[in-house]
Amino acid sequence: MNNIPQEQNTQRSLDLLAAQRQLYSDAKGLQMVSVIMSVPVVIAWSILVALFPPLAVYAALWGIIVTLLELLFFSRLQKSTQEKAAKIQQIFDCEVLQFNWASLNCGVRIEPETIVDASNRYKRKKRNLTKLQDWYPTSVGQLPIYQARIICQRSNVWWDTQLRRRYSKWIVFILFVLTVIVLLIGLIGGLTLEKFLLAILAQLTPAFVFGLRQYTEHNEAAVRLDRLRENAEALVQEIINRRYTPQDLEIESYNLQTQIFDNRRHSPLILDWLYSRLRSEDEEKMNKGAESLVQELIQNP
């Protein structure tokens, strides 16, 4: 009925996925530098201050510097790299799901040289691209393209939502552990209230700013994705009820894709090591959910 299962596994498609993965990884690398400066180094400063109290002023200065670097440099460069990755992912969706790029109003396409460079860098690290295959559930191949697109879009946003909600829980856990560690260091070191406020709480500022912002942004992204999923599921119901023509569904799927792109551009990133740990947990559920919807649509032609 459509070529999505085959098209998503062509060399061209895999190169696009490799390129977007690499650029997302570059953006996450910038984020990781911020995390290292904000969390492990904070703990190291806490230990040093507990052992050598005169270093408290330098520890506080470090906290201020890290906060400024995050706001003025790392955050901006990260967002620019993330937008390039989102555009490459949009190119992949346009080619696999048969969207017209110009109709999606995504701006200027990423130049081929950037895609080639990012793809080659990814393949130098991971020569086997099998994990990039079958990006969308293969069961959608049984449907007409105007229906298959919506199932793919719904699967995409459902999976992303689940990933972000679990990531938010990890953020809360990590912040809690960090707080306990630093408080114990302060108690063991016998710091006065003044030194504790200056040496401990001042240092915690970058870590908590980063952690709380991550928690808030990921939850907000999950709420946006929930709305997109609900829109996609409403479209599936309209197909079953035969209220929308193929032309109507074409328009609606374009609108949905534009919102998915905007979400990819603006959503916070998930650190690679946690992404690798969390990503596969819901893949089987996503594929079975898509298969269930596909069968429902087939039974209600």
C-alpha positions in Angstrom: 0.0 0.0 0.0 2.9 2.4 0.6 6.8 2.3 0.6 7.5 3.6 4.1 9.0 0.3 5.4 11.4 0.1 2.5 12.1 3.8 2.1 13.1 4.3 5.7 15.9 1.7 5.3 17.5 3.0 2.1 21.1 4.2 2.4 19.9 7.8 1.9 17.5 7.5 4.8 20.0 5.9 7.1 22.5 8.6 6.2 20.0 11.2 7.2 19.3 9.4 10.5 23.0 9.1 11.2 23.5 12.8 10.5 20.7 13.9 12.8 21.9 11.5 15.5 25.4 13.0 15.3 24.2 16.6 15.5 21.9 15.8 18.4 24.9 14.1 20.0 27.0 17.2 19.4 24.4 19.4 21.1 24.2 16.9 24.0 28.0 17.1 24.2 27.7 20.8 24.9 25.1 20.1 27.5 27.3 17.5 29.1 30.1 20.0 29.5 27.6 22.2 31.4 26.5 19.2 33.5 30.1 18.3 34.4 30.9 21.9 35.4 27.6 22.1 37.4 27.5 18.7 39.2 30.8 16.7 39.6 32.9 19.8 39.9 30.4 21.2 42.5 30.9 18.1 44.6 34.7 18.4 44.3 34.5 22.0 45.4 32.4 21.0 48.4 35.0 18.5 49.5 37.8 21.0 49.1 35.9 23.7 51.0 35.2 21.2 53.8 38.9 20.4 54.0 40.2 23.9 53.3 37.5 26.6 54.4 39.5 29.6 52.9 38.6 28.2 49.4 34.9 29.1 50.0 35.2 32.4 48.1 36.7 30.7 45.1 34.0 28.0 45.2 31.3 30.7 45.1 33.0 32.4 42.2 33.1 29.1 40.3 29.3 28.9 40.7 28.8 32.3 39.2 31.1 31.7 36.3 29.4 28.4 35.4 26.0 30.0 35.5 27.2 32.8 33.1 28.9 30.4 30.7 25.8 28.3 30.5 23.5 31.2 29.8 25.8 33.1 27.4 27.6 30.4 25.4 26.7 26.8 25.8 22.9 27.2 25.7 23.0 29.3 22.5 25.4 27.0 20.6 23.4 24.0 21.7 20.2 25.4 20.4 21.8 26.2 17.0 23.1 22.6 16.6 19.8 21.2 17.8 17.9 23.1 15.1 20.1 21.7 12.4 19.5 18.1 13.7 15.7 18.8 13.8 15.8 20.0 10.1 17.6 16.9 9.0 15.1 14.8 10.8 12.4 16.7 9.0 14.1 16.0 5.7 14.0 12.3 6.6 10.3 12.5 7.3 9.6 14.4 4.1 11.3 11.8 2.0 9.9 8.7 3.9 6.4 10.0 4.6 6.2 11.8 1.3 5.7 15.4 2.5 6.6 18.4 0.5 9.3 20.4 2.2 8.1 23.8 1.0 4.6 23.2 2.2 5.8 22.6 5.8 7.4 26.1 6.1 10.6 24.7 7.8 12.9 27.4 6.4 16.1 26.7 4.4 17.1 23.1 4.0 20.4 22.0 5.6 23.2 22.0 3.0 24.2 18.5 1.8 27.8 19.0 3.0 26.7 19.3 6.6 24.6 16.1 6.3 27.5 14.2 4.7 30.0 15.5 7.4 27.7 14.6 10.3 26.8 11.2 8.8 30.4 10.3 8.3 31.3 11.3 11.8 28.5 9.1 13.2 29.5 6.1 11.0 33.2 6.4 12.1 31.9 5.8 15.7 29.3 3.3 14.9 29.9 1.4 11.7 26.8 -0.7 12.1 23.6 1.2 11.3 21.2 -1.6 12.1 19.9 0.3 15.1 18.7 3.1 12.8 16.6 0.7 10.7 12.9 0.4 11.0 12.6 3.9 12.4 8.8 3.7 12.0 6.7 0.6 12.7 6.8 -1.6 9.6 3.1 -2.6 10.0 2.1 0.8 8.5 3.1 -0.6 5.1 -0.4 -2.2 4.9 -2.1 1.2 4.8 -2.6 3.9 2.2 0.1 6.7 2.6 -2.4 9.3 3.9 -3.3 6.9 6.8 0.1 5.5 7.4 1.6 9.0 7.9 -0.7 9.6 10.8 0.1 6.3 12.5 3.8 7.1 12.1 3.3 10.5 13.6 1.3 9.2 16.5 3.9 6.5 17.2 6.7 9.1 17.1 5.1 11.5 19.6 3.9 8.7 22.0 7.4 7.3 22.2 8.9 10.7 22.8 6.4 11.5 25.5 7.2 8.3 27.4 10.9 8.9 27.1 10.7 12.5 28.5 8.5 11.5 31.5 11.0 8.9 32.6 13.8 11.3 32.1 12.1 13.8 34.3 12.0 11.2 37.1 15.7 10.6 36.7 16.4 14.3 37.1 14.5 14.5 40.4 16.3 11.4 41.7 19.7 12.8 40.7 19.0 16.2 42.3 17.9 14.5 45.5 21.0 12.4 45.7 23.2 15.4 45.0 21.5 17.4 47.8 22.0 14.6 50.3 25.7 14.2 49.4 26.4 17.9 49.7 24.5 18.2 53.0 26.4 15.3 54.4 29.7 16.9 53.4 28.7 20.1 55.1 27.8 18.3 58.3 30.9 16.1 58.3 33.1 19.2 57.7 31.5 21.0 60.7 30.9 24.2 58.6 29.2 27.2 60.3 25.9 28.5 58.8 27.8 31.3 57.1 30.3 29.0 55.5 27.6 26.5 54.6 25.6 29.1 52.8 28.6 30.5 50.9 30.4 27.2 50.2 27.6 24.8 49.8 24.4 26.5 48.6 26.2 28.9 46.3 27.9 26.0 44.6 24.6 24.1 44.3 23.1 27.0 42.3 24.3 25.9 38.8 23.3 22.3 39.5 19.8 23.1 40.7 19.3 25.7 37.9 20.2 23.1 35.3 18.3 20.3 37.0 15.1 22.2 37.7 15.1 23.7 34.2 15.6 20.2 32.7 12.7 18.9 34.8 10.4 21.7 33.9 11.2 21.8 30.2 10.9 18.0 29.8 7.5 18.0 31.5 6.3 20.9 29.3 7.5 19.1 26.2 5.7 15.9 27.4 2.5 18.0 27.8 2.9 19.4 24.2 3.5 15.9 22.9 0.4 14.6 24.7 -1.6 17.2 22.8 0.0 16.1 19.5 -0.7 12.5 20.3 -4.4 13.3 21.1 -4.6 15.1 17.7 -3.2 12.1 15.9 -5.5 9.7 17.7 -8.5 11.9 16.9 -7.5 11.7 13.2 -7.4 7.9 13.4 -10.9 8.0 14.9 -12.0 10.2 12.0 -10.7 7.7 9.6 -12.6 4.9 11.3 -15.8 7.0 11.3 -15.2 8.0 7.6 -15.6 11.6 8.3 -12.4 12.8 6.6 -11.5 12.4 3.0 -7.9 11.6 1.9 -7.5 15.3 1.1 -8.6 16.3 4.6 -6.2 13.9 6.1 -3.4 15.2 3.9 -4.0 18.7 5.3 -4.2 17.6 8.9 -1.1 15.5 8.7 0.8 18.4 7.3 -0.3 20.6 10.2 0.7 17.9 12.6 4.1 17.5 11.1 4.8 21.2 11.4 4.0 21.0 15.1 6.3 17.9 15.5 9.1 19.9 13.9 8.6 22.9 16.2 8.6 20.5 19.2 11.9 18.9 18.0 13.5 22.3 17.6 12.5 23.6 21.0 12.4 20.5 23.3 15.2 20.0 25.8 17.8 17.3 25.0 18.2 14.0 26.7 21.8 13.1 27.6 23.1 10.3 25.4 23.9 7.8 28.2 20.4 8.1 29.6 18.8 8.2 26.1 20.6 4.8 25.3 19.4 3.4 28.7 15.7 4.5 28.3 15.0 4.5 24.5 14.5 0.8 23.9 12.1 0.3 26.8 9.0 1.5 25.0 9.9 0.5 21.4 8.1 -2.9 21.6 5.0 -1.1 23.1 5.1 1.5 20.4 5.3 -1.1 17.6 2.5 -3.2 19.1 0.4 -0.1 19.6 0.9 0.9 15.9 0.1 -2.6 14.8 -3.1 -2.6 16.8 -4.2 0.7 15.2 -3.2 -0.6 11.7 -5.4 -3.6 12.2 -8.3 -1.5 13.4 -8.0 0.7 10.3 -7.8 -2.4 8.0 -11.0 -3.8 9.6 -12.8 -0.5 9.0 -11.8 0.3 5.4 
